[in-house]
């Protein structure tokens, strides 16, 4: 079902993007120039178009339909190959999620068991999200929860075209094609993940990937994906001195043991977990809008204590901050090729 929500222009107020106790956020830099990414043309053939759109998980999940295509076997093999190169296994483990805002490591925590799952090695890039925009997904109501429909018209770029907040004319800056997409709300991240046949990781799953707290006799718990000591040469935070986002494949020396990159730094990452918090007296804190947990710190994170596997904060669901992106996850049961 499609609805032409962007046939008229409307000035929408952006909701505040900083929840209580959220990391300090700098004003996004003003770009002196903009080089729009070229329009991508998708094939008329639906399955070939899905392959170009990188909807690999959908092709694999609907493998019976895929195999009916004249080139179905080749398309399916290509989709599986791409998924294998993009996803990494996060093992079974237990993480300690803080219950209160001010809790320090070891204080007032909840033990959460995490089952094995697959996590994207990279955060979603501008180039990847461009396919979602070009496919008209902002007008595909099947991708959005009904309660957000009235707000879809507010999810526009600098020129009132549907797309991330800092794009123009529905295009990203081609010089940032391999940088993480930012300026997207939780709903936009969720819709993209659904469109490609994946999902957002839970907060506990994300922390498991970053801390690598596997169940073993060693009982190893990392404060950072690469070890126990902060090293600004392994991640993109304020101390690293970049002053902005970097390509999603940068800092390979900061990878987790399973090759997942930039779990600390570059951009904060949306998770699927609501940011439900309590004060020090155990009373639940409520906000005017739903909030979701973001993890991992960003290029402008100043305090090292916020750039760890354990630190948690949240954003309201419609926030479209300049330093928040996302990555996708997959249930292990969906990876049917592993059982072939």
C-alpha positions, 0 to 999 in steps of 0.5 A: 500500500502506497500513499503520496505523503510528499505531494505537498510541503510542510514545515515540521518541527524536529523533536528534541534529540537529547534525552536526560543524561545523553552524551554532549552533542556538537552542532553539526558542521555546515558544509560549504558544498554538496555533491549529490549522489547520482540517481540509481536505476533499478532493473525492471526484473523484480528479483534483479532489482532486489539484488541491486537493492541489497535485499539479500535476506528477502531473496533467501527467505523467499527462496522458493520464489527466487528459484522460480526465476530463470536465473534463480539459482545464481541469484540465490547463490549471490544473495547468500554470498553477500550475506556471508560477507556482510554478517558475523556470528555473535556467540552465546553469552551473558551481559550485565545491563544497568537498571538505573541511569547512574549505575556504575559497572557492577551496580544494580545490573540485570543479567541478560542471556543472549542467544547466538545471532548474526550482526552486520559487520558495518553500519548502514551507509548513505549509499545503502540507505539511498536505495531505500529512498529511491525505492519509494519506501517512505510511502510504503505504509507496510514498512511503518507502524500505523501510529507513525503514519501521521508523522511520515511527512515530517521525515524529510531532508533539508529540501523537504524531500523524503529522506534523512535529515541532512540530505538534499533533494532526496540525495546524499553527498556522494563524497559520503557514500561509504559513511554511515547514514545519520539524521534518521529516526528509530522508525526509519532505521527499523523500516530499512531493516524490515525492508531488507529482511533484517532487524535491529539488534536488541540492546543486550545483543549489541552489548554482547557483540561489543563486550564479547562476554562469552560463556566459558571457563575464562569468563572474559568481559571486554570494556571495548571491542578490542580489549580493556584499555581505551585507544583513540587510534582504534576508534573515531571519537572526539579524542581521535581528532577527525571531527566528523564521520569516517567510512564504515570500514575504517579502524579495522584494528578496533574490530571485535574478535568476529571482525565487526567494526566500529562498535565504539565510535563514529556514530551512536547506534539505534537498538530495538530496545526501549529506553526504560529507566529508573531513578536511584529510588527504583521509580520508573522515569517516563518521557513524553515520547517513547525512547529507544536505547542507543549504544556505542558513542560517536565521533563527537563523544568527549568523555571516554566513559561514554565510549565503552561497551557498557555505557547506555543512553537513549533518544526519543524515537523521532529524534534525527541526530547528526551522530546516530546511525544503525546496523542490522541483525539477523536471527540465526534461524533465518540463516537457512544456508547454514543448515544446507 
